[in-house]
Amino acid sequence: MKEVRVCEAMKSPVGTLSNGTVLHQQDGGTKSRQVPIWEKSNLTLEEAAAYSGIGINKLREITNEDKCKFVLWVGNKRLIKRRLFDCFVEQAYSI
């Protein structure tokens, strides 16, 4: 049976393929797969607050508006689209 080590950044599945090839995380499965905030496409309110310096309550207020283009609703969960949020922050705070 041939073993293949999969780089953590590739985010490939861990398991066995139909041809018998075994896939493992490169780190042996011991590390969690955490992505830095600046590389995520969507942020939680807490992450967006830490990323931007804008308070969580202010972010809730802004994202409750119907015209807010950088909010993504997943059921009741509110995610912030980071790239659009960056544009919003640049426009709102440009002098």
PyMOL commands that set and color helices and strands:
alter all, ss='L'
color gray80, all
select helices_A, chain A and resi 8-10+37-39+45-52+56-64+82-92
alter helices_A, ss='H'
color red, helices_A
select strands_A, chain A and resi 3-6+15-16+22-25+42-43+71-74+77-81
alter strands_A, ss='S'
color yellow, strands_A
deselect
rebuild
show_as cartoon
